[in-house]
Amino acid sequence: MREGLSEPADSPRPNSRPPVPASTDPRRLSATNDFVVQFANVNGSGSASANRLFARSILRMGVPIASRNIFPSNIQGLPTWYEVRVSGHGHLGRRGGVDFMVAMNPQTWDRDVASIEPGGYLFYDSTRPMPASKFRPDINVVGMPLTELTNSAYKDPRQRQLFKNIIYVGALGRLLGIETEVLQQLIAEQFRGKDKLIPPNYEALEMGRAYAEAHLPEIGLKVERSDMVGDRIFIEGNDAAGLGCVYGGATVAAWYPITPSTSLAEAFTKHCHRFRVDKETGEHRFAIVQAEDELASIGMVIGAAWNGARAFTATSGPGISLMQEFIGLAYFAEVPAVLFDVQRGGPSTGMPTRTQQSDILVCAYASHGDTKHILLFPEDPRECFTMAADALDLADRLQTPVFVLLDLDIGMNEWLCEPLEWDDARRMDRGKVLTTAELESGRDFGRYLDVDHDGIAYRTYPGTHPTRGSFFTRGTSRDRYARYTEEGGAYVDNMQRLLRKFETAKGIVPAPLRLDAPSPTRIGAIYFGSTSAAMREALGVLDERGIDLDTLRIRAFPFSDAVIDFILAHDQVFVIEQNRDAQLRTLIVNECVIDPARLIPILHYDGTPITARFIVDAIARHVDAVGGAAREAAE
């Protein structure tokens, strides 16, 4: 059995982890700008827009939030949850536990009630009486006859469902202290251009607010105006990545629909229609193809890139599995290609609408034979934007596939992040591309000739010159001048050059970011991607417990020497990741030739985003155990 700190098979649900009380009174939680609200709804009920309205209203009051949408992999009828963490401290990771549950789904009632922290609040539709056995004595129950109210006000069944959602938002606004004007402004923005829908939504909002004011008790959770949001934006990672592709010069996207990456291709389409259509002629300066399958989509990307276009595909783990043959072709023929892998739970179909970081190894070594690929690990939508453009530059410069490894948590959830920035002076790095004049200068040209001894050969776009340059490529072995051969020496020469190119990549991919503890420590932690938000919060809690950690956030593979230096500078290093098999740790051990005993895996893989609580508990348990063993040895 693998040693380390992972989630046992019979671990409690993430929402029912040991609570952190927000009040000295266990019967009534009290907190301002620091609590978690969760909505339990049914997929297809129209609740999503109402719940997002609630979340955005808190942002408009200047209070940071972190929202998570937990939804099933079907169209309609199954349970869905929407979680809003209100954090005046600015914590953007998932906390775990629920302080205020809006229970609108009878199917999940027992689970939802069980997830509430002691002293927390249960808000539910009290139109039909519930037996006492369905409640907990250590929580506060707030009942509101939502169905009765909506049935008396509306006759159309669809209106009843939709406006019930707005009514409960109005009630929550009154209970939590959210300003009515803020909610009204958001409704007006949501229905801009559909003015006739605004007054009915105002009326439903007021119906809920008025009922709560007249009939519902005061609660201990409040939202107060703040100025902690500033100029930050609220955006999904997939949307930001799609925009980054536009800014980075991508003109071709080929993709096949798969959760959770579909919205990335859709975002690229949306942004292209805004930025890539000639205003005078209406000409589209982009090509977007929904292919018949994943293999076809990556084939189209490679074909477009071979002909000089900047091209990408968006997929998830099952798609990467199907693309393996063409990925190997792009690696061996040295054709630029960018692949966005928005990771989800696997293997096989796995959990299509849950998050994991479980495609690291399959992407690092994708295809048969000896292959190694560039990986980028964005931590939030802002880095999705910048790394999308970086990936296109790296693919051209290194003439190889580049993988951008998001996950569902980043890709399909809205995150509060710094505004996206672009340097207008930046130009695309097309790498070593020869012009007609350079080809006619008499220089020696071989498509796979390593002139600069960095492993990167010079290339041409097809048609650059009628008799010189490259028109075709192949996936079979060849010599430095692209002539077919199966001679062992030529093959070894080519494979060694590809390794030199990978070494070159170490110096140009995004470097890891190191943060040292205020006091010297021999304990370190390595993390990456969407784990960052929880890790930053965990560091503060660990500091309060007297546990100092140096940290290193890995942003790319291949690993620079800074990763090895960090590990060797510490006696033990925790590696925090969201998969079962410690894939990043495995990659570090393999590529950096590190003693596995130095690296302690902390593994979270139940499909929900990792929490600071989970990280703190795992590290504290290990530190306490090591300390106890040391004391016993000394005695």
C-alpha positions as CSV (number, residue, x, y, z in Angstrom):
1,M,0.0,0.0,0.0
2,R,1.3,3.5,-0.9
3,E,2.6,5.4,2.1
4,G,1.4,8.9,2.5
5,L,-1.6,11.0,3.5
6,S,-4.6,10.2,1.3
7,E,-8.3,10.1,1.6
8,P,-9.5,6.7,3.0
9,A,-12.2,4.9,1.2
10,D,-14.7,5.3,4.0
11,S,-13.9,9.0,4.7
12,P,-16.9,11.2,5.5
13,R,-18.4,13.4,2.8
14,P,-16.4,16.6,2.4
15,N,-19.4,18.7,3.7
16,S,-19.5,16.7,6.9
17,R,-15.9,17.1,8.0
18,P,-15.2,18.3,11.6
19,P,-16.5,21.8,11.8
20,V,-14.7,25.0,12.7
21,P,-17.2,26.9,14.9
22,A,-17.9,30.5,14.0
23,S,-19.5,31.3,17.3
24,T,-19.0,30.6,21.0
25,D,-22.7,29.7,21.1
26,P,-23.1,26.2,19.5
27,R,-26.8,26.7,19.0
28,R,-26.5,29.8,16.8
29,L,-23.7,30.5,14.4
30,S,-22.8,34.2,14.2
31,A,-20.4,35.6,11.6
32,T,-20.1,38.7,9.4
33,N,-18.7,38.3,5.9
34,D,-17.3,34.8,6.8
35,F,-19.7,31.9,6.1
36,V,-20.7,29.3,3.5
37,V,-24.1,29.2,1.9
38,Q,-25.1,26.1,-0.2
39,F,-28.2,25.8,-2.5
40,A,-29.5,22.3,-3.0
41,N,-31.7,22.3,-6.2
42,V,-32.7,20.0,-9.0
43,N,-30.9,20.2,-12.4
44,G,-33.1,22.0,-14.9
45,S,-35.2,23.9,-12.4
46,G,-34.0,27.3,-13.5
47,S,-32.2,27.9,-10.1
48,A,-28.8,28.5,-11.6
49,S,-29.4,32.1,-12.6
50,A,-31.1,32.9,-9.3
51,N,-28.2,31.4,-7.3
52,R,-25.6,33.3,-9.4
53,L,-27.7,36.5,-8.8
54,F,-27.3,35.9,-5.1
55,A,-23.5,35.3,-5.4
56,R,-22.9,38.4,-7.5
57,S,-24.9,40.6,-5.1
58,I,-22.4,39.9,-2.4
59,L,-19.5,40.8,-4.7
60,R,-21.3,44.1,-5.5
61,M,-21.3,44.8,-1.8
62,G,-17.5,44.6,-1.9
63,V,-17.2,41.2,-0.2
64,P,-15.0,38.5,-1.8
65,I,-16.7,35.2,-2.6
66,A,-15.8,31.8,-4.0
67,S,-18.5,30.0,-5.8
68,R,-18.7,26.3,-6.8
69,N,-21.3,24.6,-9.0
70,I,-21.7,20.9,-8.3
71,F,-23.9,19.4,-11.0
72,P,-24.8,16.0,-12.4
73,S,-23.8,14.6,-15.8
74,N,-27.3,14.7,-17.2
75,I,-29.7,17.3,-18.6
76,Q,-32.4,17.4,-16.0
77,G,-33.9,15.9,-12.9
78,L,-30.8,15.0,-10.8
79,P,-29.5,16.9,-7.7
80,T,-27.3,19.9,-8.2
81,W,-25.6,22.1,-5.6
82,Y,-24.3,25.7,-5.8
83,E,-22.0,26.8,-3.0
84,V,-21.0,30.3,-2.1
85,R,-18.2,31.0,0.3
86,V,-18.4,34.5,1.7
87,S,-14.9,35.4,2.8
88,G,-14.1,38.9,4.0
89,H,-10.5,37.5,4.4
90,G,-10.4,36.9,0.7
91,H,-10.0,33.1,0.9
92,L,-11.0,31.7,-2.5
93,G,-10.6,27.9,-2.0
94,R,-13.5,25.7,-1.0
95,R,-13.8,25.7,2.8
96,G,-15.9,22.6,3.5
97,G,-18.9,22.5,5.7
98,V,-22.1,24.6,5.3
99,D,-23.4,27.3,7.6
100,F,-26.6,28.1,5.7
101,M,-28.3,25.5,3.7
102,V,-31.1,26.4,1.2
103,A,-32.7,23.0,0.9
104,M,-34.9,22.9,-2.2
105,N,-34.5,19.3,-3.2
106,P,-36.4,16.6,-1.2
107,Q,-34.2,13.9,-2.8
108,T,-31.2,15.1,-1.0
109,W,-32.8,16.4,2.2
110,D,-31.1,14.0,4.6
111,R,-27.6,14.6,3.1
112,D,-28.1,18.3,3.0
113,V,-29.3,18.5,6.6
114,A,-26.3,16.4,7.7
115,S,-23.9,18.8,6.0
116,I,-24.8,21.8,8.1
117,E,-22.4,22.9,10.8
118,P,-23.7,22.7,14.4
119,G,-25.5,26.0,15.1
120,G,-26.0,26.6,11.4
121,Y,-29.2,27.4,9.5
122,L,-31.6,25.3,7.4
123,F,-33.8,27.3,5.0
124,Y,-36.6,25.3,3.4
125,D,-40.0,25.3,1.7
126,S,-42.4,24.8,4.6
127,T,-45.6,24.6,2.5
128,R,-45.8,20.9,3.4
129,P,-45.1,19.9,7.1
130,M,-42.0,17.9,7.7
131,P,-41.8,15.3,10.6
132,A,-39.5,16.3,13.5
133,S,-37.3,13.4,12.6
134,K,-36.2,15.2,9.5
135,F,-34.5,18.0,11.5
136,R,-31.5,18.2,13.8
137,P,-31.7,19.6,17.3
138,D,-28.4,21.5,16.9
139,I,-29.3,23.6,13.9
140,N,-31.7,26.5,13.4
141,V,-34.6,26.0,11.1
142,V,-36.0,28.8,9.0
143,G,-39.2,27.7,7.1
144,M,-40.9,29.7,4.4
145,P,-44.0,28.5,2.4
146,L,-42.4,29.2,-1.0
147,T,-44.8,26.9,-3.0
148,E,-47.8,28.4,-1.3
149,L,-46.6,31.9,-2.1
150,T,-45.8,31.2,-5.7
151,N,-49.0,29.3,-6.4
152,S,-51.1,32.1,-5.1
153,A,-49.3,34.7,-7.2
154,Y,-48.7,32.8,-10.5
155,K,-50.8,30.4,-12.6
156,D,-48.3,29.3,-15.2
157,P,-46.3,26.2,-13.9
158,R,-43.0,27.4,-15.4
159,Q,-43.5,30.9,-13.9
160,R,-44.2,29.3,-10.5
161,Q,-40.9,27.4,-10.7
162,L,-38.8,30.3,-12.0
163,F,-40.2,33.0,-9.7
164,K,-40.0,30.7,-6.6
165,N,-36.2,31.0,-7.1
166,I,-36.3,34.8,-7.2
167,I,-38.6,34.8,-4.1
168,Y,-36.1,32.8,-2.0
169,V,-33.3,35.1,-3.2
170,G,-35.3,38.1,-1.9
171,A,-35.8,36.4,1.4
172,L,-32.1,35.5,1.7
173,G,-31.3,39.1,0.9
174,R,-33.4,40.3,3.9
175,L,-32.0,37.6,6.3
176,L,-28.4,38.2,5.4
177,G,-28.5,42.0,5.0
178,I,-27.9,42.2,1.2
179,E,-29.1,45.5,-0.1
180,T,-32.3,45.3,-2.2
181,E,-30.9,48.0,-4.6
182,V,-28.0,45.8,-5.4
183,L,-30.2,42.8,-6.3
184,Q,-32.5,45.0,-8.4
185,Q,-29.5,46.4,-10.3
186,L,-28.3,42.9,-11.1
187,I,-31.8,41.9,-12.3
188,A,-31.9,44.9,-14.5
189,E,-28.5,44.0,-16.0
190,Q,-29.5,40.3,-16.4
191,F,-32.6,41.3,-18.4
192,R,-31.1,44.2,-20.3
193,G,-32.9,44.3,-23.7
194,K,-35.8,42.3,-22.3
195,D,-37.3,45.2,-20.2
196,K,-40.7,43.6,-19.8
197,L,-39.1,40.9,-17.7
198,I,-37.7,43.3,-15.2
199,P,-40.8,44.4,-13.2
200,P,-42.1,40.8,-12.6
201,N,-38.7,39.8,-11.2
202,Y,-38.7,42.9,-9.0
203,E,-42.1,41.9,-7.7
204,A,-41.0,38.4,-6.9
205,L,-37.9,39.7,-5.2
206,E,-40.0,42.1,-3.1
207,M,-42.4,39.3,-2.3
208,G,-39.6,37.3,-0.7
209,R,-38.0,40.2,1.1
210,A,-41.4,41.4,2.5
211,Y,-42.3,37.9,3.8
212,A,-38.9,37.5,5.5
213,E,-39.2,40.9,7.1
214,A,-42.6,40.1,8.5
215,H,-42.3,36.4,9.4
216,L,-38.8,35.1,9.6
217,P,-36.4,35.4,12.6
218,E,-33.2,37.3,12.6
219,I,-30.1,35.1,12.1
220,G,-26.5,35.4,13.1
221,L,-25.0,35.5,9.6
222,K,-24.6,38.9,7.9
223,V,-23.2,40.6,4.9
224,E,-21.8,44.0,5.5
225,R,-20.4,46.4,2.9
226,S,-16.7,46.3,2.4
227,D,-14.1,47.3,-0.1
228,M,-12.2,44.0,-0.4
229,V,-13.1,43.2,-4.0
230,G,-11.5,46.3,-5.6
231,D,-11.1,46.1,-9.4
232,R,-11.0,42.3,-9.5
233,I,-13.1,40.4,-12.0
234,F,-15.3,37.3,-11.7
235,I,-14.7,34.9,-14.6
236,E,-14.5,31.3,-15.5
237,G,-11.2,29.7,-16.4
238,N,-12.5,28.3,-19.7
239,D,-13.7,31.8,-20.7
240,A,-10.4,33.3,-19.8
241,A,-8.5,30.6,-21.7
242,G,-10.6,31.1,-24.8
243,L,-9.9,34.8,-24.7
244,G,-6.2,34.1,-24.2
245,C,-6.2,32.1,-27.4
246,V,-7.6,35.0,-29.3
247,Y,-4.9,37.4,-27.9
248,G,-2.3,34.8,-28.4
249,G,-3.0,34.6,-32.1
250,A,-4.9,31.3,-32.5
251,T,-7.0,31.3,-35.7
252,V,-8.0,27.6,-35.8
253,A,-9.8,25.5,-33.2
254,A,-10.9,22.0,-33.8
255,W,-12.8,20.2,-31.0
256,Y,-15.3,17.6,-30.0
257,P,-17.8,18.3,-27.2
258,I,-16.9,16.9,-23.8
259,T,-17.4,18.0,-20.3
260,P,-15.8,20.1,-18.8
261,S,-14.0,21.6,-21.8
262,T,-16.8,22.5,-24.2
263,S,-17.3,26.0,-22.8
264,L,-13.6,26.8,-23.7
265,A,-14.3,26.2,-27.4
266,E,-17.6,28.1,-27.1
267,A,-15.8,31.0,-25.4
268,F,-13.2,31.1,-28.2
269,T,-16.0,31.2,-30.7
270,K,-17.7,34.0,-28.8
271,H,-14.5,36.1,-28.6
272,C,-13.6,35.5,-32.2
273,H,-17.0,36.8,-33.3
274,R,-16.2,39.9,-31.3
275,F,-12.5,40.4,-32.3
276,R,-11.9,38.4,-35.5
277,V,-14.6,39.6,-37.8
278,D,-13.7,42.4,-40.3
279,K,-16.0,45.3,-39.5
280,E,-16.2,46.4,-43.1
281,T,-16.5,43.2,-45.0
282,G,-17.9,40.8,-42.3
283,E,-15.1,38.3,-43.2
284,H,-14.4,35.8,-40.5
285,R,-10.7,35.6,-39.8
286,F,-10.9,32.3,-37.9
287,A,-11.9,28.7,-38.5
288,I,-13.6,26.7,-35.8
289,V,-14.5,23.1,-36.5
290,Q,-16.6,20.7,-34.4
291,A,-15.0,17.5,-35.5
292,E,-16.6,14.0,-35.6
293,D,-14.4,12.8,-32.7
294,E,-11.4,13.7,-30.7
295,L,-8.9,12.0,-33.0
296,A,-10.1,14.0,-35.9
297,S,-10.0,17.3,-34.0
298,I,-6.3,16.9,-33.1
299,G,-5.5,15.8,-36.6
300,M,-7.1,19.1,-37.9
301,V,-5.0,21.1,-35.4
302,I,-1.8,19.4,-36.5
303,G,-2.7,20.0,-40.2
304,A,-3.5,23.6,-39.6
305,A,-0.3,24.2,-37.6
306,W,1.9,22.5,-40.2
307,N,0.6,25.0,-42.7
308,G,1.4,27.9,-40.4
309,A,-1.8,28.6,-38.4
310,R,-1.8,28.8,-34.7
311,A,-4.2,26.0,-33.7
312,F,-5.5,24.3,-30.6
313,T,-8.1,21.8,-29.3
314,A,-9.9,21.6,-26.0
315,T,-10.8,18.3,-24.4
316,S,-10.6,16.3,-21.2
317,G,-9.0,13.0,-20.1
318,P,-11.0,10.6,-22.3
319,G,-10.2,12.9,-25.3
320,I,-6.5,12.8,-24.6
321,S,-6.7,9.0,-24.5
322,L,-8.2,9.0,-28.0
323,M,-5.7,11.5,-29.4
324,Q,-2.6,9.5,-28.5
325,E,-1.6,8.5,-32.1
326,F,-1.7,12.0,-33.5
327,I,0.0,13.4,-30.4
328,G,2.9,11.1,-31.1
329,L,3.0,12.3,-34.8
330,A,3.1,16.0,-33.7
331,Y,5.9,15.2,-31.3
332,F,8.0,13.2,-33.7
333,A,7.4,15.3,-36.8
334,E,7.8,18.4,-34.6
335,V,4.6,20.2,-35.4
336,P,3.3,22.8,-33.0
337,A,-0.1,22.0,-31.3
338,V,-1.8,23.3,-28.2
339,L,-4.1,21.0,-26.2
340,F,-6.3,22.3,-23.3
341,D,-7.1,19.4,-21.0
342,V,-9.8,20.5,-18.6
343,Q,-9.4,17.5,-16.2
344,R,-12.2,15.6,-14.6
345,G,-12.6,12.4,-12.6
346,G,-11.5,9.3,-14.3
347,P,-10.6,6.7,-15.4
348,S,-13.0,5.7,-18.3
349,T,-16.1,7.9,-18.1
350,G,-15.4,8.3,-14.4
351,M,-17.1,11.4,-12.9
352,P,-17.6,13.7,-15.9
353,T,-18.8,16.7,-13.8
354,R,-16.3,16.4,-10.9
355,T,-12.8,17.8,-10.6
356,Q,-9.4,16.1,-10.4
357,Q,-5.8,16.6,-11.4
358,S,-5.4,13.1,-12.8
359,D,-4.1,13.5,-16.3
360,I,-0.6,14.6,-15.5
361,L,1.2,11.4,-16.5
362,V,-0.9,10.6,-19.5
363,C,-0.2,14.1,-20.9
364,A,3.5,14.1,-19.9
365,Y,4.2,10.9,-21.8
366,A,1.3,10.8,-24.3
367,S,1.6,8.4,-27.2
368,H,3.6,5.2,-27.5
369,G,7.4,5.1,-27.7
370,D,9.7,7.6,-25.9
371,T,7.8,10.9,-25.7
372,K,7.9,13.9,-23.3
373,H,5.6,16.8,-23.6
374,I,5.4,20.4,-22.2
375,L,2.8,20.9,-19.5
376,L,1.5,24.2,-18.1
377,F,-0.4,24.4,-14.8
378,P,-2.5,27.6,-14.4
379,E,-3.8,28.3,-10.9
380,D,-6.7,30.6,-11.8
381,P,-8.5,32.2,-14.7
382,R,-5.9,35.0,-14.9
383,E,-3.2,32.4,-15.5
384,C,-5.5,30.5,-17.9
385,F,-5.5,33.7,-20.0
386,T,-1.8,34.3,-19.9
387,M,-0.8,30.6,-20.2
388,A,-3.1,30.2,-23.2
389,A,-1.0,32.8,-25.1
390,D,2.2,31.4,-23.6
391,A,1.3,27.9,-24.8
392,L,0.9,29.1,-28.4
393,D,4.3,30.8,-28.3
394,L,6.0,27.7,-26.7
395,A,4.4,25.4,-29.2
396,D,5.8,27.5,-32.1
397,R,9.2,28.1,-30.5
398,L,9.7,24.5,-29.5
399,Q,7.8,22.9,-32.5
400,T,6.0,20.5,-30.3
401,P,2.7,19.8,-28.5
402,V,2.0,21.9,-25.4
403,F,-0.6,20.8,-22.9
404,V,-2.4,23.4,-20.7
405,L,-3.8,21.4,-17.7
406,L,-6.8,23.1,-16.2
407,D,-9.4,21.2,-14.2
408,L,-13.1,21.5,-13.9
409,D,-12.8,23.6,-10.7
410,I,-10.9,26.3,-12.6
411,G,-12.5,25.8,-16.0
412,M,-16.2,25.8,-15.2
413,N,-16.4,27.8,-12.0
414,E,-16.2,31.6,-11.7
415,W,-13.2,32.9,-9.8
416,L,-12.4,36.3,-8.4
417,C,-9.1,37.3,-9.8
418,E,-7.0,40.3,-10.9
419,P,-8.0,41.9,-14.2
420,L,-6.6,40.2,-17.3
421,E,-3.8,42.2,-18.7
422,W,-2.1,42.2,-22.1
423,D,1.0,44.0,-23.3
424,D,0.1,45.6,-26.7
425,A,3.8,45.6,-27.5
426,R,4.0,41.8,-27.3
427,R,4.5,40.0,-30.5
428,M,3.9,36.3,-31.3
429,D,7.0,34.2,-31.0
430,R,6.9,32.0,-34.1
431,G,10.3,30.4,-33.4
432,K,12.8,29.4,-36.0
433,V,10.9,30.0,-39.3
434,L,13.0,30.6,-42.4
435,T,11.9,33.1,-45.1
436,T,12.3,32.9,-48.8
437,A,15.3,35.2,-48.7
438,E,17.0,33.1,-46.1
439,L,16.5,29.9,-48.1
440,E,17.9,31.6,-51.2
441,S,21.0,32.9,-49.3
442,G,22.7,29.5,-49.8
443,R,22.5,28.4,-46.2
444,D,22.4,24.7,-45.5
445,F,18.8,23.8,-44.7
446,G,17.8,20.5,-43.1
447,R,14.4,20.2,-41.5
448,Y,15.9,18.3,-38.6
449,L,19.3,19.9,-38.5
450,D,20.4,21.2,-35.1
451,V,22.3,24.3,-36.2
452,D,22.2,26.1,-32.8
453,H,22.8,23.0,-30.6
454,D,19.6,23.6,-28.6
455,G,17.7,20.7,-30.2
456,I,15.4,23.1,-32.1
457,A,15.7,22.8,-35.9
458,Y,14.7,25.5,-38.4
459,R,11.5,25.0,-40.3
460,T,9.6,26.6,-43.2
461,Y,5.9,27.1,-43.9
462,P,4.8,25.0,-46.9
463,G,5.1,27.0,-50.1
464,T,7.7,29.4,-48.7
465,H,10.0,28.4,-51.6
466,P,9.2,26.4,-54.7
467,T,12.2,24.1,-54.5
468,R,13.6,24.4,-51.0
469,G,11.9,24.1,-47.6
470,S,9.4,21.6,-46.3
471,F,6.1,20.7,-48.0
472,F,5.5,17.4,-46.4
473,T,6.3,15.6,-43.2
474,R,6.2,12.0,-42.0
475,G,5.8,10.0,-38.8
476,T,8.5,7.6,-39.7
477,S,12.2,7.8,-38.9
478,R,14.4,10.1,-41.1
479,D,17.7,11.8,-41.1
480,R,18.6,15.4,-40.4
481,Y,17.5,16.4,-44.0
482,A,14.1,14.7,-43.6
483,R,15.1,11.8,-45.8
484,Y,13.4,8.5,-44.9
485,T,15.7,6.0,-43.2
486,E,15.6,3.2,-40.7
487,E,19.3,3.3,-39.9
488,G,19.8,3.0,-36.2
489,G,22.3,5.8,-36.0
490,A,20.0,8.4,-37.6
491,Y,17.2,7.4,-35.4
492,V,19.3,7.7,-32.2
493,D,20.6,11.1,-33.4
494,N,17.1,12.4,-33.8
495,M,15.9,11.0,-30.5
496,Q,18.8,12.6,-28.7
497,R,18.1,15.9,-30.3
498,L,14.6,15.8,-29.1
499,L,16.0,15.3,-25.6
500,R,18.2,18.4,-26.1
501,K,15.1,20.3,-27.1
502,F,13.4,19.2,-23.9
503,E,16.4,20.5,-21.9
504,T,16.1,23.8,-23.7
505,A,12.4,24.0,-22.7
506,K,13.4,24.0,-19.0
507,G,14.7,27.5,-19.4
508,I,11.8,29.0,-21.2
509,V,8.6,27.5,-19.6
510,P,7.1,29.4,-16.6
511,A,9.4,29.0,-13.6
512,P,8.2,27.7,-10.3
513,L,7.3,30.2,-7.6
514,R,8.9,29.8,-4.2
515,L,7.7,31.3,-0.9
516,D,9.9,30.8,2.2
517,A,8.5,30.8,5.7
518,P,9.4,33.7,8.0
519,S,11.6,31.4,10.1
520,P,14.0,28.7,8.7
521,T,12.3,25.3,8.3
522,R,13.3,21.9,7.1
523,I,9.8,21.1,5.9
524,G,8.5,22.1,2.4
525,A,5.4,21.7,0.3
526,I,5.0,21.5,-3.4
527,Y,1.6,22.2,-5.1
528,F,0.2,23.3,-8.4
529,G,-2.9,24.4,-10.3
530,S,-6.3,24.9,-8.6
531,T,-4.8,23.6,-5.3
532,S,-3.2,27.0,-4.9
533,A,-6.2,28.8,-3.2
534,A,-6.6,26.2,-0.5
535,M,-2.9,26.0,0.0
536,R,-2.5,29.7,0.6
537,E,-5.3,29.6,3.2
538,A,-3.8,26.5,4.8
539,L,-0.4,28.2,5.3
540,G,-2.1,30.8,7.5
541,V,-3.8,28.2,9.7
542,L,-0.6,26.1,9.9
543,D,1.3,29.2,11.0
544,E,-1.2,29.7,13.8
545,R,-0.5,26.2,14.9
546,G,3.3,26.8,14.9
547,I,4.0,24.8,11.8
548,D,6.2,26.7,9.3
549,L,6.4,25.6,5.7
550,D,8.5,26.7,2.7
551,T,6.4,26.3,-0.4
552,L,7.0,25.9,-4.2
553,R,4.2,26.2,-6.7
554,I,5.1,24.3,-9.9
555,R,3.8,26.0,-13.0
556,A,5.3,23.9,-15.8
557,F,6.9,20.6,-16.9
558,P,9.8,20.0,-17.6
559,F,11.0,20.9,-14.1
560,S,13.7,23.4,-13.7
561,D,16.7,22.8,-11.4
562,A,14.8,25.0,-8.9
563,V,12.5,22.1,-8.1
564,I,15.5,19.8,-7.3
565,D,17.1,22.5,-5.3
566,F,14.0,23.0,-3.3
567,I,13.6,19.3,-2.5
568,L,17.2,18.9,-1.5
569,A,17.0,21.9,0.8
570,H,14.4,20.2,3.0
571,D,14.3,17.0,5.0
572,Q,10.8,16.3,3.9
573,V,8.5,17.8,1.3
574,F,4.7,17.4,1.1
575,V,3.3,17.1,-2.4
576,I,-0.3,18.2,-2.5
577,E,-2.4,17.0,-5.5
578,Q,-5.9,15.9,-6.4
579,N,-5.5,12.4,-7.7
580,R,-5.2,8.9,-6.2
581,D,-1.8,7.9,-7.5
582,A,0.4,10.9,-6.6
583,Q,1.0,11.6,-10.3
584,L,3.0,14.8,-9.8
585,R,5.1,13.2,-7.2
586,T,5.8,10.3,-9.5
587,L,6.8,12.7,-12.3
588,I,9.2,14.4,-9.9
589,V,10.8,11.2,-8.8
590,N,11.1,10.0,-12.4
591,E,12.5,13.1,-13.9
592,C,14.5,14.6,-11.1
593,V,16.0,11.3,-9.7
594,I,14.7,12.1,-6.2
595,D,14.6,9.6,-3.3
596,P,10.8,8.9,-3.0
597,A,11.1,8.9,0.8
598,R,11.7,12.7,0.7
599,L,8.3,13.3,-0.9
600,I,5.2,12.8,1.2
601,P,2.0,12.7,-0.8
602,I,-1.2,14.4,0.3
603,L,-3.9,13.1,-2.0
604,H,-7.5,14.3,-2.3
605,Y,-9.6,12.7,-5.1
606,D,-13.3,12.5,-4.2
607,G,-14.2,14.8,-7.1
608,T,-14.7,17.9,-4.9
609,P,-12.1,20.7,-4.8
610,I,-9.5,20.2,-2.1
611,T,-9.9,22.4,1.0
612,A,-7.6,24.1,3.4
613,R,-9.0,22.0,6.2
614,F,-8.0,18.8,4.4
615,I,-4.4,20.1,3.8
616,V,-4.0,21.4,7.4
617,D,-5.3,18.2,8.9
618,A,-3.0,16.0,6.8
619,I,0.1,18.0,7.4
620,A,-0.6,18.5,11.1
621,R,-1.1,14.7,11.6
622,H,2.2,13.9,9.9
623,V,4.1,16.6,11.8
624,D,2.6,15.5,15.1
625,A,3.4,11.8,14.3
626,V,7.0,12.6,13.4
627,G,7.4,14.8,16.5
628,G,5.9,12.0,18.7
629,A,8.3,9.4,17.2
630,A,11.3,11.7,17.8
631,R,10.3,12.2,21.4
632,E,10.0,8.5,21.9
633,A,13.4,7.9,20.4
634,A,14.9,10.5,22.6
635,E,13.4,9.0,25.7
